[in-house]
């Protein structure tokens, strides 16, 4: 069993990009080292910056979200842009296109 999460983030403009990227790189590094992380990847689609992570369980993902660089990024989230998230449990890690399609259908704004 795994827990997969996708976030799509749209920065509020070019002036916000340096801070966005600084926080993104730090959060990405944290995710890759986090207990229970199985996959961390990202893509830009239509100007939206996406991350897809897979975790051994929901508790591992929640531990990551509530700590370190990711927590700091979340505290500045609304200053930097807007985003949509989607996560779900699955038996095996799906491919990017599958998660992206589900994110488009079921994502919720944060």
N, C-alpha and C positions, 0 to 999 in steps of 0.2 A: 504494500500500500504506500502511496506517496501523496503529497500535497503540492499542487502546482499553483503558482500565482503569476499573474501578468498585470503590470502597471503601464499605463500610457500617460505621458506627461507632456504638456504643451507649455513651454516657457512663455512668459509675458512679453518678451521682446529681446532684441539683441543685447541690450544693456544688462539683462539678467543672466545671459548665457555663461559668463565666466564663473559666477557663484554657483549656478546650476551644475556646471561640469565639475567644479571642485567638489561639491557635495556628492555628485553621482559617482565619481571615481572612488572616493573614500568609502561610500556605501557598497559599491561593487566589490572592493577588496575585502570589506568586512563580511559580505555575504559568502564569498568564496572560502573564507576561513571558518565560517560559523558552523557549530556542531549541527549535524543533520542535513547540511546542504549537499544536494546531489547534482545540481546544475545551476549555473548563473550565466545568462546570455542577454544580449541587448541588440536592438535594431532601431533605426529611424524609419518610420513609414508615414509618408504624407506630412512631414513636419512634426509628427508626434514621436517622442522618444520613449521606446518601450523597453522594459526589462521583463524577462521571464525567469523565474526561479522554480526549482523543484526541491522538495524537502522530504526527509524520511517520515515526517509527521507534522501535523498542524502546530503542535507545541514548539517544535524547533523553529518554524517560521515565525511564530509569535515572539519567541525569545529574541530572534534577530531584529524584528521590527521595533521592539521596545528597548533597544540598547544601542550604545555606541554612535557611530557616524550616521546610521539610519535614523535614529531617534532625533539627532540634531537636525538632520535634513527635514524631517517631518515638522519640526517646530517652525521652520521657515517656508514651508510648502506654499502657503497662500501668497506670500510675498513674491515668490519666484514664478508661479504659474498655476495651471489647473490640471487635474488628473482624473483618470478613471481606472478602477481596479476590478479584478475578478480573480477568484481563487476557488479551487475545488479539489476534492479527494479523488484519486484514481488508482487503478491497479498497477499501471506502468506509466512511465514518463512519455507523454505524447509529443508529437513533433510541433514545431513552431506554428505552422499553418493551422493546425487543429486548435491550439490554444488561442491564437489570434482570432479565429472565427468565433469561438465561444466568448472571448472578451468583447468583440463587437456586438454580439447578441445580448450578453448578460452583464456587462460591466456597469459599475455604479460610480457616479462622480463622488469624489472626496474633497 
